[in-house]
Structure formats: structure tokens, C-alpha cells
Amino acid sequence: MSEIVTVSVLTCPSCGHAQREIMPTDACQWFHECPACHALLHPKPGDCCVFCSYGSVPCPPVQRAGGRRCCAG
């Protein structure tokens, strides 16, 4: 099994602000507030979390599941 990546760059779809964030290793993160424009990010339909929707790397649970959906988000 590959090493799990725990850092992802989240890019806000509203303002384009990008910032490195540490991802939780045991859960999906359903909300994130952009520090630049304060938009509240939610996962896109079909994604389990904001990292899978707007991050440079999918969340650790999805990485462990081999890219498949890990939970009902």
C-alpha cells in the first residue's frame, strides 16, 4: 500500500485563494471556510469532502479506498 498523503492544497472556487491544509486522517471534512473571502466550501455532488472536491490530493480515507468513494458525504 502507498503512503497516505496528509497535506493538500485547497483552492477556493470563489476567489481562487490556494492554501496548504493538513487533512484529517480518519474522517472526511465536509466544510471549510476560505481564509481570504470567507466562502464556506462544501463538497461537490458525488464527492465525500472538500479535499476531494477542491484539493490537490484526495482525502486519506479515499486514498486508502483506492480512489473509490469512502463514505456517504
mmCIF file of the N, C-alpha and C atoms, coordinates in Angstrom:
data_MODEL
# 
_entry.id   MODEL 
# 
loop_
_atom_site.group_PDB 
_atom_site.id 
_atom_site.type_symbol 
_atom_site.label_atom_id 
_atom_site.label_alt_id 
_atom_site.label_comp_id 
_atom_site.label_asym_id 
_atom_site.label_entity_id 
_atom_site.label_seq_id 
_atom_site.pdbx_PDB_ins_code 
_atom_site.Cartn_x 
_atom_site.Cartn_y 
_atom_site.Cartn_z 
_atom_site.occupancy 
_atom_site.B_iso_or_equiv 
_atom_site.pdbx_formal_charge 
_atom_site.auth_seq_id 
_atom_site.auth_comp_id 
_atom_site.auth_asym_id 
_atom_site.auth_atom_id 
_atom_site.pdbx_PDB_model_num 
ATOM 1   N N  . MET A 1 1  ? 0.844   -1.185 0.000  1.00 0.00 ? 1  MET A N  1 
ATOM 2   C CA . MET A 1 1  ? 0.000   0.000  0.000  1.00 0.00 ? 1  MET A CA 1 
ATOM 3   C C  . MET A 1 1  ? 0.885   1.242  0.000  1.00 0.00 ? 1  MET A C  1 
ATOM 4   N N  . SER A 1 2  ? 0.500   2.261  -0.747 1.00 0.00 ? 2  SER A N  1 
ATOM 5   C CA . SER A 1 2  ? 1.238   3.510  -0.823 1.00 0.00 ? 2  SER A CA 1 
ATOM 6   C C  . SER A 1 2  ? 1.088   4.302  0.463  1.00 0.00 ? 2  SER A C  1 
ATOM 7   N N  . GLU A 1 3  ? 2.048   5.170  0.690  1.00 0.00 ? 3  GLU A N  1 
ATOM 8   C CA . GLU A 1 3  ? 1.979   6.045  1.860  1.00 0.00 ? 3  GLU A CA 1 
ATOM 9   C C  . GLU A 1 3  ? 0.836   7.037  1.686  1.00 0.00 ? 3  GLU A C  1 
ATOM 10  N N  . ILE A 1 4  ? 0.087   7.271  2.756  1.00 0.00 ? 4  ILE A N  1 
ATOM 11  C CA . ILE A 1 4  ? -1.036  8.204  2.727  1.00 0.00 ? 4  ILE A CA 1 
ATOM 12  C C  . ILE A 1 4  ? -0.510  9.633  2.815  1.00 0.00 ? 4  ILE A C  1 
ATOM 13  N N  . VAL A 1 5  ? -0.951  10.485 1.895  1.00 0.00 ? 5  VAL A N  1 
ATOM 14  C CA . VAL A 1 5  ? -0.585  11.901 1.882  1.00 0.00 ? 5  VAL A CA 1 
ATOM 15  C C  . VAL A 1 5  ? -1.573  12.638 2.776  1.00 0.00 ? 5  VAL A C  1 
ATOM 16  N N  . THR A 1 6  ? -1.066  13.459 3.691  1.00 0.00 ? 6  THR A N  1 
ATOM 17  C CA . THR A 1 6  ? -1.947  14.150 4.640  1.00 0.00 ? 6  THR A CA 1 
ATOM 18  C C  . THR A 1 6  ? -2.014  15.659 4.431  1.00 0.00 ? 6  THR A C  1 
ATOM 19  N N  . VAL A 1 7  ? -1.321  16.168 3.418  1.00 0.00 ? 7  VAL A N  1 
ATOM 20  C CA . VAL A 1 7  ? -1.350  17.604 3.119  1.00 0.00 ? 7  VAL A CA 1 
ATOM 21  C C  . VAL A 1 7  ? -1.896  17.793 1.713  1.00 0.00 ? 7  VAL A C  1 
ATOM 22  N N  . SER A 1 8  ? -2.815  18.736 1.580  1.00 0.00 ? 8  SER A N  1 
ATOM 23  C CA . SER A 1 8  ? -3.413  19.035 0.286  1.00 0.00 ? 8  SER A CA 1 
ATOM 24  C C  . SER A 1 8  ? -3.517  20.553 0.145  1.00 0.00 ? 8  SER A C  1 
ATOM 25  N N  . VAL A 1 9  ? -3.451  21.034 -1.077 1.00 0.00 ? 9  VAL A N  1 
ATOM 26  C CA . VAL A 1 9  ? -3.642  22.456 -1.335 1.00 0.00 ? 9  VAL A CA 1 
ATOM 27  C C  . VAL A 1 9  ? -5.105  22.645 -1.733 1.00 0.00 ? 9  VAL A C  1 
ATOM 28  N N  . LEU A 1 10 ? -5.850  23.346 -0.863 1.00 0.00 ? 10 LEU A N  1 
ATOM 29  C CA . LEU A 1 10 ? -7.253  23.649 -1.161 1.00 0.00 ? 10 LEU A CA 1 
ATOM 30  C C  . LEU A 1 10 ? -7.308  24.947 -1.949 1.00 0.00 ? 10 LEU A C  1 
ATOM 31  N N  . THR A 1 11 ? -8.058  24.942 -3.043 1.00 0.00 ? 11 THR A N  1 
ATOM 32  C CA . THR A 1 11 ? -8.228  26.139 -3.864 1.00 0.00 ? 11 THR A CA 1 
ATOM 33  C C  . THR A 1 11 ? -9.696  26.538 -3.830 1.00 0.00 ? 11 THR A C  1 
ATOM 34  N N  . CYS A 1 12 ? -9.960  27.745 -3.377 1.00 0.00 ? 12 CYS A N  1 
ATOM 35  C CA . CYS A 1 12 ? -11.322 28.246 -3.264 1.00 0.00 ? 12 CYS A CA 1 
ATOM 36  C C  . CYS A 1 12 ? -11.903 28.487 -4.655 1.00 0.00 ? 12 CYS A C  1 
ATOM 37  N N  . PRO A 1 13 ? -13.068 27.917 -4.942 1.00 0.00 ? 13 PRO A N  1 
ATOM 38  C CA . PRO A 1 13 ? -13.673 28.135 -6.258 1.00 0.00 ? 13 PRO A CA 1 
ATOM 39  C C  . PRO A 1 13 ? -14.248 29.542 -6.418 1.00 0.00 ? 13 PRO A C  1 
ATOM 40  N N  . SER A 1 14 ? -14.437 30.252 -5.315 1.00 0.00 ? 14 SER A N  1 
ATOM 41  C CA . SER A 1 14 ? -14.999 31.609 -5.386 1.00 0.00 ? 14 SER A CA 1 
ATOM 42  C C  . SER A 1 14 ? -13.953 32.665 -5.707 1.00 0.00 ? 14 SER A C  1 
ATOM 43  N N  . CYS A 1 15 ? -12.797 32.582 -5.026 1.00 0.00 ? 15 CYS A N  1 
ATOM 44  C CA . CYS A 1 15 ? -11.797 33.645 -5.204 1.00 0.00 ? 15 CYS A CA 1 
ATOM 45  C C  . CYS A 1 15 ? -10.453 33.148 -5.730 1.00 0.00 ? 15 CYS A C  1 
ATOM 46  N N  . GLY A 1 16 ? -10.254 31.829 -5.769 1.00 0.00 ? 16 GLY A N  1 
ATOM 47  C CA . GLY A 1 16 ? -9.003  31.281 -6.283 1.00 0.00 ? 16 GLY A CA 1 
ATOM 48  C C  . GLY A 1 16 ? -7.885  31.189 -5.261 1.00 0.00 ? 16 GLY A C  1 
ATOM 49  N N  . HIS A 1 17 ? -8.154  31.598 -4.027 1.00 0.00 ? 17 HIS A N  1 
ATOM 50  C CA . HIS A 1 17 ? -7.130  31.510 -2.981 1.00 0.00 ? 17 HIS A CA 1 
ATOM 51  C C  . HIS A 1 17 ? -6.736  30.049 -2.775 1.00 0.00 ? 17 HIS A C  1 
ATOM 52  N N  . ALA A 1 18 ? -5.436  29.780 -2.722 1.00 0.00 ? 18 ALA A N  1 
ATOM 53  C CA . ALA A 1 18 ? -4.938  28.420 -2.510 1.00 0.00 ? 18 ALA A CA 1 
ATOM 54  C C  . ALA A 1 18 ? -4.087  28.398 -1.248 1.00 0.00 ? 18 ALA A C  1 
ATOM 55  N N  . GLN A 1 19 ? -4.307  27.360 -0.437 1.00 0.00 ? 19 GLN A N  1 
ATOM 56  C CA . GLN A 1 19 ? -3.577  27.263 0.825  1.00 0.00 ? 19 GLN A CA 1 
ATOM 57  C C  . GLN A 1 19 ? -3.379  25.798 1.188  1.00 0.00 ? 19 GLN A C  1 
ATOM 58  N N  . ARG A 1 20 ? -2.172  25.488 1.676  1.00 0.00 ? 20 ARG A N  1 
ATOM 59  C CA . ARG A 1 20 ? -1.885  24.130 2.153  1.00 0.00 ? 20 ARG A CA 1 
ATOM 60  C C  . ARG A 1 20 ? -2.644  23.870 3.441  1.00 0.00 ? 20 ARG A C  1 
ATOM 61  N N  . GLU A 1 21 ? -3.274  22.709 3.517  1.00 0.00 ? 21 GLU A N  1 
ATOM 62  C CA . GLU A 1 21 ? -4.041  22.320 4.697  1.00 0.00 ? 21 GLU A CA 1 
ATOM 63  C C  . GLU A 1 21 ? -3.694  20.885 5.063  1.00 0.00 ? 21 GLU A C  1 
ATOM 64  N N  . ILE A 1 22 ? -3.670  20.605 6.352  1.00 0.00 ? 22 ILE A N  1 
ATOM 65  C CA . ILE A 1 22 ? -3.483  19.241 6.827  1.00 0.00 ? 22 ILE A CA 1 
ATOM 66  C C  . ILE A 1 22 ? -4.856  18.583 6.883  1.00 0.00 ? 22 ILE A C  1 
ATOM 67  N N  . MET A 1 23 ? -4.957  17.404 6.285  1.00 0.00 ? 23 MET A N  1 
ATOM 68  C CA . MET A 1 23 ? -6.232  16.701 6.226  1.00 0.00 ? 23 MET A CA 1 
ATOM 69  C C  . MET A 1 23 ? -6.386  15.770 7.429  1.00 0.00 ? 23 MET A C  1 
ATOM 70  N N  . PRO A 1 24 ? -7.598  15.624 7.932  1.00 0.00 ? 24 PRO A N  1 
ATOM 71  C CA . PRO A 1 24 ? -7.816  14.616 8.968  1.00 0.00 ? 24 PRO A CA 1 
ATOM 72  C C  . PRO A 1 24 ? -7.578  13.226 8.352  1.00 0.00 ? 24 PRO A C  1 
ATOM 73  N N  . THR A 1 25 ? -6.980  12.339 9.110  1.00 0.00 ? 25 THR A N  1 
ATOM 74  C CA . THR A 1 25 ? -6.646  11.017 8.565  1.00 0.00 ? 25 THR A CA 1 
ATOM 75  C C  . THR A 1 25 ? -7.762  9.996  8.745  1.00 0.00 ? 25 THR A C  1 
ATOM 76  N N  . ASP A 1 26 ? -8.718  10.301 9.616  1.00 0.00 ? 26 ASP A N  1 
ATOM 77  C CA . ASP A 1 26 ? -9.731  9.302  9.948  1.00 0.00 ? 26 ASP A CA 1 
ATOM 78  C C  . ASP A 1 26 ? -11.162 9.758  9.646  1.00 0.00 ? 26 ASP A C  1 
ATOM 79  N N  . ALA A 1 27 ? -11.311 10.851 8.918  1.00 0.00 ? 27 ALA A N  1 
ATOM 80  C CA . ALA A 1 27 ? -12.653 11.372 8.637  1.00 0.00 ? 27 ALA A CA 1 
ATOM 81  C C  . ALA A 1 27 ? -12.610 12.257 7.402  1.00 0.00 ? 27 ALA A C  1 
ATOM 82  N N  . CYS A 1 28 ? -13.781 12.479 6.841  1.00 0.00 ? 28 CYS A N  1 
ATOM 83  C CA . CYS A 1 28 ? -13.923 13.418 5.726  1.00 0.00 ? 28 CYS A CA 1 
ATOM 84  C C  . CYS A 1 28 ? -14.292 14.791 6.285  1.00 0.00 ? 28 CYS A C  1 
ATOM 85  N N  . GLN A 1 29 ? -13.811 15.833 5.645  1.00 0.00 ? 29 GLN A N  1 
ATOM 86  C CA . GLN A 1 29 ? -14.118 17.193 6.093  1.00 0.00 ? 29 GLN A CA 1 
ATOM 87  C C  . GLN A 1 29 ? -15.161 17.773 5.155  1.00 0.00 ? 29 GLN A C  1 
ATOM 88  N N  . TRP A 1 30 ? -16.345 18.001 5.683  1.00 0.00 ? 30 TRP A N  1 
ATOM 89  C CA . TRP A 1 30 ? -17.467 18.433 4.846  1.00 0.00 ? 30 TRP A CA 1 
ATOM 90  C C  . TRP A 1 30 ? -17.541 19.930 4.641  1.00 0.00 ? 30 TRP A C  1 
ATOM 91  N N  . PHE A 1 31 ? -16.882 20.723 5.480  1.00 0.00 ? 31 PHE A N  1 
ATOM 92  C CA . PHE A 1 31 ? -16.929 22.177 5.365  1.00 0.00 ? 31 PHE A CA 1 
ATOM 93  C C  . PHE A 1 31 ? -15.540 22.758 5.546  1.00 0.00 ? 31 PHE A C  1 
ATOM 94  N N  . HIS A 1 32 ? -15.299 23.880 4.875  1.00 0.00 ? 32 HIS A N  1 
ATOM 95  C CA . HIS A 1 32 ? -14.056 24.625 5.064  1.00 0.00 ? 32 HIS A CA 1 
ATOM 96  C C  . HIS A 1 32 ? -14.350 26.079 4.716  1.00 0.00 ? 32 HIS A C  1 
ATOM 97  N N  . GLU A 1 33 ? -13.945 26.990 5.586  1.00 0.00 ? 33 GLU A N  1 
ATOM 98  C CA . GLU A 1 33 ? -14.117 28.413 5.311  1.00 0.00 ? 33 GLU A CA 1 
ATOM 99  C C  . GLU A 1 33 ? -12.844 28.955 4.680  1.00 0.00 ? 33 GLU A C  1 
ATOM 100 N N  . CYS A 1 34 ? -12.983 29.579 3.525  1.00 0.00 ? 34 CYS A N  1 
ATOM 101 C CA . CYS A 1 34 ? -11.839 30.188 2.845  1.00 0.00 ? 34 CYS A CA 1 
ATOM 102 C C  . CYS A 1 34 ? -11.324 31.335 3.704  1.00 0.00 ? 34 CYS A C  1 
ATOM 103 N N  . PRO A 1 35 ? -10.024 31.340 4.018  1.00 0.00 ? 35 PRO A N  1 
ATOM 104 C CA . PRO A 1 35 ? -9.481  32.416 4.846  1.00 0.00 ? 35 PRO A CA 1 
ATOM 105 C C  . PRO A 1 35 ? -9.422  33.765 4.123  1.00 0.00 ? 35 PRO A C  1 
ATOM 106 N N  . ALA A 1 36 ? -9.515  33.752 2.794  1.00 0.00 ? 36 ALA A N  1 
ATOM 107 C CA . ALA A 1 36 ? -9.422  35.005 2.035  1.00 0.00 ? 36 ALA A CA 1 
ATOM 108 C C  . ALA A 1 36 ? -10.788 35.675 1.846  1.00 0.00 ? 36 ALA A C  1 
ATOM 109 N N  . CYS A 1 37 ? -11.774 34.913 1.346  1.00 0.00 ? 37 CYS A N  1 
ATOM 110 C CA . CYS A 1 37 ? -13.079 35.532 1.042  1.00 0.00 ? 37 CYS A CA 1 
ATOM 111 C C  . CYS A 1 37 ? -14.193 35.063 1.979  1.00 0.00 ? 37 CYS A C  1 
ATOM 112 N N  . HIS A 1 38 ? -13.881 34.128 2.850  1.00 0.00 ? 38 HIS A N  1 
ATOM 113 C CA . HIS A 1 38 ? -14.812 33.594 3.856  1.00 0.00 ? 38 HIS A CA 1 
ATOM 114 C C  . HIS A 1 38 ? -15.965 32.796 3.257  1.00 0.00 ? 38 HIS A C  1 
ATOM 115 N N  . ALA A 1 39 ? -15.824 32.357 2.011  1.00 0.00 ? 39 ALA A N  1 
ATOM 116 C CA . ALA A 1 39 ? -16.826 31.458 1.428  1.00 0.00 ? 39 ALA A CA 1 
ATOM 117 C C  . ALA A 1 39 ? -16.771 30.132 2.179  1.00 0.00 ? 39 ALA A C  1 
ATOM 118 N N  . LEU A 1 40 ? -17.915 29.530 2.390  1.00 0.00 ? 40 LEU A N  1 
ATOM 119 C CA . LEU A 1 40 ? -17.979 28.232 3.048  1.00 0.00 ? 40 LEU A CA 1 
ATOM 120 C C  . LEU A 1 40 ? -18.027 27.162 1.966  1.00 0.00 ? 40 LEU A C  1 
ATOM 121 N N  . LEU A 1 41 ? -16.951 26.380 1.871  1.00 0.00 ? 41 LEU A N  1 
ATOM 122 C CA . LEU A 1 41 ? -16.860 25.341 0.852  1.00 0.00 ? 41 LEU A CA 1 
ATOM 123 C C  . LEU A 1 41 ? -17.573 24.085 1.332  1.00 0.00 ? 41 LEU A C  1 
ATOM 124 N N  . HIS A 1 42 ? -18.311 23.457 0.419  1.00 0.00 ? 42 HIS A N  1 
ATOM 125 C CA . HIS A 1 42 ? -18.991 22.186 0.640  1.00 0.00 ? 42 HIS A CA 1 
ATOM 126 C C  . HIS A 1 42 ? -18.524 21.238 -0.458 1.00 0.00 ? 42 HIS A C  1 
ATOM 127 N N  . PRO A 1 43 ? -18.565 19.935 -0.235 1.00 0.00 ? 43 PRO A N  1 
ATOM 128 C CA . PRO A 1 43 ? -18.175 19.003 -1.306 1.00 0.00 ? 43 PRO A CA 1 
ATOM 129 C C  . PRO A 1 43 ? -19.112 19.123 -2.513 1.00 0.00 ? 43 PRO A C  1 
ATOM 130 N N  . LYS A 1 44 ? -18.564 18.892 -3.690 1.00 0.00 ? 44 LYS A N  1 
ATOM 131 C CA . LYS A 1 44 ? -19.372 18.829 -4.902 1.00 0.00 ? 44 LYS A CA 1 
ATOM 132 C C  . LYS A 1 44 ? -20.210 17.551 -4.847 1.00 0.00 ? 44 LYS A C  1 
ATOM 133 N N  . PRO A 1 45 ? -21.340 17.510 -5.548 1.00 0.00 ? 45 PRO A N  1 
ATOM 134 C CA . PRO A 1 45 ? -22.150 16.286 -5.577 1.00 0.00 ? 45 PRO A CA 1 
ATOM 135 C C  . PRO A 1 45 ? -21.300 15.080 -6.003 1.00 0.00 ? 45 PRO A C  1 
ATOM 136 N N  . GLY A 1 46 ? -21.394 14.005 -5.234 1.00 0.00 ? 46 GLY A N  1 
ATOM 137 C CA . GLY A 1 46 ? -20.631 12.797 -5.530 1.00 0.00 ? 46 GLY A CA 1 
ATOM 138 C C  . GLY A 1 46 ? -19.304 12.706 -4.812 1.00 0.00 ? 46 GLY A C  1 
ATOM 139 N N  . ASP A 1 47 ? -18.819 13.816 -4.267 1.00 0.00 ? 47 ASP A N  1 
ATOM 140 C CA . ASP A 1 47 ? -17.571 13.801 -3.508 1.00 0.00 ? 47 ASP A CA 1 
ATOM 141 C C  . ASP A 1 47 ? -17.879 13.698 -2.018 1.00 0.00 ? 47 ASP A C  1 
ATOM 142 N N  . CYS A 1 48 ? -16.943 13.118 -1.271 1.00 0.00 ? 48 CYS A N  1 
ATOM 143 C CA . CYS A 1 48 ? -17.185 12.913 0.156  1.00 0.00 ? 48 CYS A CA 1 
ATOM 144 C C  . CYS A 1 48 ? -16.739 14.097 1.007  1.00 0.00 ? 48 CYS A C  1 
ATOM 145 N N  . CYS A 1 49 ? -15.845 14.944 0.480  1.00 0.00 ? 49 CYS A N  1 
ATOM 146 C CA . CYS A 1 49 ? -15.343 16.037 1.314  1.00 0.00 ? 49 CYS A CA 1 
ATOM 147 C C  . CYS A 1 49 ? -14.769 17.167 0.457  1.00 0.00 ? 49 CYS A C  1 
ATOM 148 N N  . VAL A 1 50 ? -14.419 18.267 1.123  1.00 0.00 ? 50 VAL A N  1 
ATOM 149 C CA . VAL A 1 50 ? -13.886 19.425 0.409  1.00 0.00 ? 50 VAL A CA 1 
ATOM 150 C C  . VAL A 1 50 ? -12.524 19.136 -0.217 1.00 0.00 ? 50 VAL A C  1 
ATOM 151 N N  . PHE A 1 51 ? -11.737 18.236 0.383  1.00 0.00 ? 51 PHE A N  1 
ATOM 152 C CA . PHE A 1 51 ? -10.430 17.912 -0.197 1.00 0.00 ? 51 PHE A CA 1 
ATOM 153 C C  . PHE A 1 51 ? -10.589 17.158 -1.516 1.00 0.00 ? 51 PHE A C  1 
ATOM 154 N N  . CYS A 1 52 ? -11.592 16.289 -1.592 1.00 0.00 ? 52 CYS A N  1 
ATOM 155 C CA . CYS A 1 52 ? -11.829 15.564 -2.845 1.00 0.00 ? 52 CYS A CA 1 
ATOM 156 C C  . CYS A 1 52 ? -12.378 16.494 -3.927 1.00 0.00 ? 52 CYS A C  1 
ATOM 157 N N  . SER A 1 53 ? -13.073 17.551 -3.529 1.00 0.00 ? 53 SER A N  1 
ATOM 158 C CA . SER A 1 53 ? -13.634 18.495 -4.496 1.00 0.00 ? 53 SER A CA 1 
ATOM 159 C C  . SER A 1 53 ? -12.658 19.597 -4.901 1.00 0.00 ? 53 SER A C  1 
ATOM 160 N N  . TYR A 1 54 ? -11.915 20.151 -3.957 1.00 0.00 ? 54 TYR A N  1 
ATOM 161 C CA . TYR A 1 54 ? -11.118 21.353 -4.221 1.00 0.00 ? 54 TYR A CA 1 
ATOM 162 C C  . TYR A 1 54 ? -9.640  21.208 -3.876 1.00 0.00 ? 54 TYR A C  1 
ATOM 163 N N  . GLY A 1 55 ? -9.228  20.028 -3.434 1.00 0.00 ? 55 GLY A N  1 
ATOM 164 C CA . GLY A 1 55 ? -7.845  19.836 -3.027 1.00 0.00 ? 55 GLY A CA 1 
ATOM 165 C C  . GLY A 1 55 ? -6.970  19.266 -4.122 1.00 0.00 ? 55 GLY A C  1 
ATOM 166 N N  . SER A 1 56 ? -5.679  19.380 -3.921 1.00 0.00 ? 56 SER A N  1 
ATOM 167 C CA . SER A 1 56 ? -4.710  18.826 -4.866 1.00 0.00 ? 56 SER A CA 1 
ATOM 168 C C  . SER A 1 56 ? -4.540  17.322 -4.669 1.00 0.00 ? 56 SER A C  1 
ATOM 169 N N  . VAL A 1 57 ? -4.981  16.823 -3.514 1.00 0.00 ? 57 VAL A N  1 
ATOM 170 C CA . VAL A 1 57 ? -4.881  15.404 -3.170 1.00 0.00 ? 57 VAL A CA 1 
ATOM 171 C C  . VAL A 1 57 ? -6.202  14.992 -2.526 1.00 0.00 ? 57 VAL A C  1 
ATOM 172 N N  . PRO A 1 58 ? -6.756  13.837 -2.879 1.00 0.00 ? 58 PRO A N  1 
ATOM 173 C CA . PRO A 1 58 ? -7.989  13.398 -2.210 1.00 0.00 ? 58 PRO A CA 1 
ATOM 174 C C  . PRO A 1 58 ? -7.729  13.071 -0.739 1.00 0.00 ? 58 PRO A C  1 
ATOM 175 N N  . CYS A 1 59 ? -8.794  13.035 0.048  1.00 0.00 ? 59 CYS A N  1 
ATOM 176 C CA . CYS A 1 59 ? -8.661  12.805 1.483  1.00 0.00 ? 59 CYS A CA 1 
ATOM 177 C C  . CYS A 1 59 ? -8.079  11.419 1.777  1.00 0.00 ? 59 CYS A C  1 
ATOM 178 N N  . PRO A 1 60 ? -7.446  11.258 2.955  1.00 0.00 ? 60 PRO A N  1 
ATOM 179 C CA . PRO A 1 60 ? -6.857  9.965  3.317  1.00 0.00 ? 60 PRO A CA 1 
ATOM 180 C C  . PRO A 1 60 ? -7.828  8.784  3.252  1.00 0.00 ? 60 PRO A C  1 
ATOM 181 N N  . PRO A 1 61 ? -9.092  8.907  3.697  1.00 0.00 ? 61 PRO A N  1 
ATOM 182 C CA . PRO A 1 61 ? -9.990  7.747  3.555  1.00 0.00 ? 61 PRO A CA 1 
ATOM 183 C C  . PRO A 1 61 ? -10.181 7.315  2.095  1.00 0.00 ? 61 PRO A C  1 
ATOM 184 N N  . VAL A 1 62 ? -10.245 8.249  1.165  1.00 0.00 ? 62 VAL A N  1 
ATOM 185 C CA . VAL A 1 62 ? -10.371 7.906  -0.261 1.00 0.00 ? 62 VAL A CA 1 
ATOM 186 C C  . VAL A 1 62 ? -9.061  7.307  -0.768 1.00 0.00 ? 62 VAL A C  1 
ATOM 187 N N  . GLN A 1 63 ? -7.929  7.844  -0.313 1.00 0.00 ? 63 GLN A N  1 
ATOM 188 C CA . GLN A 1 63 ? -6.646  7.260  -0.696 1.00 0.00 ? 63 GLN A CA 1 
ATOM 189 C C  . GLN A 1 63 ? -6.575  5.802  -0.259 1.00 0.00 ? 63 GLN A C  1 
ATOM 190 N N  . ARG A 1 64 ? -7.001  5.516  0.973  1.00 0.00 ? 64 ARG A N  1 
ATOM 191 C CA . ARG A 1 64 ? -6.992  4.137  1.480  1.00 0.00 ? 64 ARG A CA 1 
ATOM 192 C C  . ARG A 1 64 ? -7.964  3.248  0.704  1.00 0.00 ? 64 ARG A C  1 
ATOM 193 N N  . ALA A 1 65 ? -9.058  3.822  0.214  1.00 0.00 ? 65 ALA A N  1 
ATOM 194 C CA . ALA A 1 65 ? -10.062 3.051  -0.533 1.00 0.00 ? 65 ALA A CA 1 
ATOM 195 C C  . ALA A 1 65 ? -9.683  2.898  -1.999 1.00 0.00 ? 65 ALA A C  1 
ATOM 196 N N  . GLY A 1 66 ? -8.488  3.327  -2.360 1.00 0.00 ? 66 GLY A N  1 
ATOM 197 C CA . GLY A 1 66 ? -8.029  3.171  -3.739 1.00 0.00 ? 66 GLY A CA 1 
ATOM 198 C C  . GLY A 1 66 ? -8.703  4.086  -4.737 1.00 0.00 ? 66 GLY A C  1 
ATOM 199 N N  . GLY A 1 67 ? -9.123  5.263  -4.268 1.00 0.00 ? 67 GLY A N  1 
ATOM 200 C CA . GLY A 1 67 ? -9.753  6.238  -5.156 1.00 0.00 ? 67 GLY A CA 1 
ATOM 201 C C  . GLY A 1 67 ? -11.267 6.119  -5.223 1.00 0.00 ? 67 GLY A C  1 
ATOM 202 N N  . ARG A 1 68 ? -11.799 5.078  -4.597 1.00 0.00 ? 68 ARG A N  1 
ATOM 203 C CA . ARG A 1 68 ? -13.249 4.925  -4.573 1.00 0.00 ? 68 ARG A CA 1 
ATOM 204 C C  . ARG A 1 68 ? -13.831 5.778  -3.462 1.00 0.00 ? 68 ARG A C  1 
ATOM 205 N N  . ARG A 1 69 ? -15.088 6.048  -3.580 1.00 0.00 ? 69 ARG A N  1 
ATOM 206 C CA . ARG A 1 69 ? -15.795 6.812  -2.553 1.00 0.00 ? 69 ARG A CA 1 
ATOM 207 C C  . ARG A 1 69 ? -15.698 6.083  -1.217 1.00 0.00 ? 69 ARG A C  1 
ATOM 208 N N  . CYS A 1 70 ? -15.349 6.789  -0.168 1.00 0.00 ? 70 CYS A N  1 
ATOM 209 C CA . CYS A 1 70 ? -15.085 6.157  1.124  1.00 0.00 ? 70 CYS A CA 1 
ATOM 210 C C  . CYS A 1 70 ? -16.275 6.199  2.070  1.00 0.00 ? 70 CYS A C  1 
ATOM 211 N N  . CYS A 1 71 ? -17.098 7.199  1.917  1.00 0.00 ? 71 CYS A N  1 
ATOM 212 C CA . CYS A 1 71 ? -18.205 7.377  2.861  1.00 0.00 ? 71 CYS A CA 1 
ATOM 213 C C  . CYS A 1 71 ? -19.327 8.132  2.161  1.00 0.00 ? 71 CYS A C  1 
ATOM 214 N N  . ALA A 1 72 ? -20.472 8.148  2.753  1.00 0.00 ? 72 ALA A N  1 
ATOM 215 C CA . ALA A 1 72 ? -21.593 8.902  2.182  1.00 0.00 ? 72 ALA A CA 1 
ATOM 216 C C  . ALA A 1 72 ? -21.501 10.335 2.667  1.00 0.00 ? 72 ALA A C  1 
ATOM 217 N N  . GLY A 1 73 ? -21.115 11.225 1.784  1.00 0.00 ? 73 GLY A N  1 
ATOM 218 C CA . GLY A 1 73 ? -20.943 12.611 2.166  1.00 0.00 ? 73 GLY A CA 1 
ATOM 219 C C  . GLY A 1 73 ? -22.098 13.468 1.792  1.00 0.00 ? 73 GLY A C  1 
# 
